[in-house]
Amino acid sequence: MVLLILLYAIQAALIIHVIKTGRNQLWIWVLLLLPAGIGAIAYLAVEIIPELLRSRAARRTARGLRRAMDPGADLRRYESEARIAGNVASRQRYAEELVRHGRFDEAITQYRETLSGLYEHDPNLMLGLAQAQFGKGDAAAARATLDELIRLNPDFRSPIGHLLYARALEAEGNTAKALEEYRALAGSYPGAEAAVRYAQLLQAQGERAEAQRIVRELLEQARIAPGHYRRAQRDWLDAAQRLLRAEGR
């Protein structure tokens, strides 16, 4: 009896869903006339599940599961596409995946070979090259590539590239210039990383009061931000909290 009541409740909920979402009204008759549960399964299978599978979140989850089960699947696929198609887009995807796998020398080779002809000064490819160089540990080369990128593409804007430039300066030991770049980024970067890295460098330079002010403002803004922002920025917000706790000890 309880199961039957539950099935009828699901059936009623799905009929309401049909009406609210403007789906074909024939589904109402399917849900009403087929035996309890059968119509609901048909509606879920035809209307709901395919829609969920097409959603961005579902695709992201599925992609994450595939990567967990076979971490090299995308790399093999992109390598094959780059070898067969040989166009700029396929080679760029392959190079980006090489970076994700920590194969920086191979990524650098791919980017350098792709930076030719019409794409010799392409800013996105140059940024990718700088990321691979920085990942390899060559901050000076990354900074030089970014300097050249800006010289050749003065109108190009990229918060990711700007942050990479600041990090490269910091890694080179050019602390004053790095602080200047972090300061310019901290309030506008789409995420918490730039502000936290700025505060960390200030803390390391003994400017604790300013570092504390920055992380407090960041955490206050995060407190009233949407939940998805806090979830996406959890690692950097945790790092900001650690800065506060370290000062309190």
N, C-alpha and C positions, 0 to 999 in steps of 0.2 A: 504493500500500500504506500509506504514512504517513497519507494522508488518510482511508483506511478505518479505520485504528486510532484516529485522532482522533475520527471520527464515533461509533465504538463506545464510546469513553471518555465522550463527551458523553452518549450514550444511557444508559450505566450511571449517570452522575452524576444525570441527570434522574429515573431510576427511584428512586434513593435519595431524591431530593427529594420525589417523590410519596409515598413511605412516611413520611418524617420529618414532612412537613407535613400528613399526613392527608387528602390529596386522593383523589378518586374512583379506586378501584383499577383501573378500566377503562383508565386512562392507562398502566398497566404493559403491558397487552396491546397498546395502540396503539403504544407505543414499541418493543415486542419484534417485533411482526408486520409493521408497515409497513416499507418499504425504509429503509435507514440514512439518517438525515437528515430524511426526510419526517415521521416521528413527532415528532422533536425540534422541528421547525419548528412543527408543529401545537400541541404542548404550550406552547411559548414564546408563540405568538400568542394562545392561548386563556387560559392561566393566568398566565403570568409578566408579559408586557408590560402588560396592563390593570392588574395589581396595582401595578406600578411607576408607572404613570401616575396612579394614585390616591394615591400616597404624598405626604406633605407636601413632601419634598425635591424630588420630580419636579415638583410643581405650582409650587413656588417657582422652580425653574430655568426652567420653561416661561414663567412670568410675567415673569421677568427677560429672557428672549429676546424676548418680545412687546414689552416696554417699550423694549428696545434698537432693535428694528426700527421701532416706531411709538410714540414717547414720549408722544404725546398721545391715544392710544387710550382709556386709562382715564378721562382727563379728559372726553373727549367723551361717553363712555358714562355717567359719573356725572352730567354736566350734563343729559343727556337724561332720566335717571331722576328727577333732582330736579325737572325741569320738568314731567314727566308725572305722577309720583306725588305729589310735593310734600310727602311726609311727613318727619318729623324725621330718620329713619335715612338716607334718600337725600340729604337736604340736608347732613347731617353728613359723609357720605362725599365729597360734592362739595367741601365746604369743606376737608376734609383733603387732598384731591388738589390743590386750588388752592394750599394751603400748600406742598406738595411741589414745585409748579411755580414757586414764588416770587411768586405773584400774591396778595400779602398783603391789599391793599385789598379785593379781591373776596371773599376768604375772610372778612375781618372783617364785610363786609356780610351774607354768608350766615349767619354765626354770630349776628349781632345780630338778624336777622329770625327766626331759629329760636328764639332765647331769648325765648319768649313763651308765654302761656297756662300750661298745665301744666308746660312746660319752661322757665319764666322763670328759675328758679334751678338748672337742671340742672348738676351739677358737671363732667361730662365736656364739655358744650358750653362752659361757662365756661373750662375748661382749654384747649380748642381755641382759643377767642378769645384767651386770653393768649398762646398759642404764635404765633398769627398777628400779634399786636401786637408781640411780641418780634422775630419774623422781619422785620417792617417796620422795626425799629430804634427802636421806642418802648418802651423798658424801663420807663419810669415808668407808662405805661398798663398794661403787662403785670403789673407788680407790684400796681397798684391793683386790677386784675381778680382777681388771686389773693387779695388781702386780702379782697375782697368774697366770693369763693368760700368761703373758710374761715369768714367771719362767718355766711354763710347755710347752710353745710354743715359744721358743726364736726366731724362724724364721718368726713368724707371723707379718705381716705388715698391718696396717689399719689406714689411716688418720682420719677416724671417731673415732676410738678408742683412737688415740693419742690426738685428740682434747678433747674428753671426759675426759681423764686423766688430762689434763691441767685445765679443768673446775672444776674437782673434787678437785684438789689441791687448786685452788683459793677459792672454797666454804669452804674448810677446814681452810682457813686462811694462808696457806703456800704460801705466795705471791712470795717470791724469787724463789722457785722451779717452781711455775706456770709461772712466767715470762720467766724462762729458757725454759720451754716446749713450750710456745707460740712463743718464738723467733725461736726455731727450726722448728716450723710448718709454720710460717707466710709466708715464701717465696715459700713453696711447696704445701700447702693445695689446693685441687682443688675447689676453691671458695674463697669468700671474708671474710667468717666468722672468720677464725683464725686470720687474720691480724687485723680485726676490734676489736676483743676481746683483742688482744694484746695491741692495741693502747688505748682502753678503760681502761685497767688495768694500763698502763703506766701513763695515764692522772690522774687516781685516786691516783697514787703514787707521783704526782707532776712532773713527767718527761714529761712536755708538749712539749718541742721541739722535742723529739724523737717520741712522739705520732703523732705530726703533720707531721713529715717526712714520717712516715709509711702510714698515710692515703693519703697524697698527692701522693706518689708513687702508691698506690693502685688505686686511682681515675684516675691517668694518664694511667696506664695499662688498666683500664676498658674502658677508652675513645677510645682506638684503638682496643679493643677486639671485636669479633663478637657480633651482636645484641642479639643473643640468650643467650650469657653469661650475658649481662647486664640485660636482662629480668629476667633470673633465679636468679640473685644476687641482684635484685632491693632493697630488704629490707636492706641488709647489706651495699650496696653502699649508700643508704639514711642515714644509721647510720653514715657512714664515713663523709658524708657531714655535718651532725649535729655536729660532733666533730670539724670540721673546723669552722663552724659558731660560736660554743660556744667559741672557742679561740679568735675569732675576736671581740667578744662583750667586 
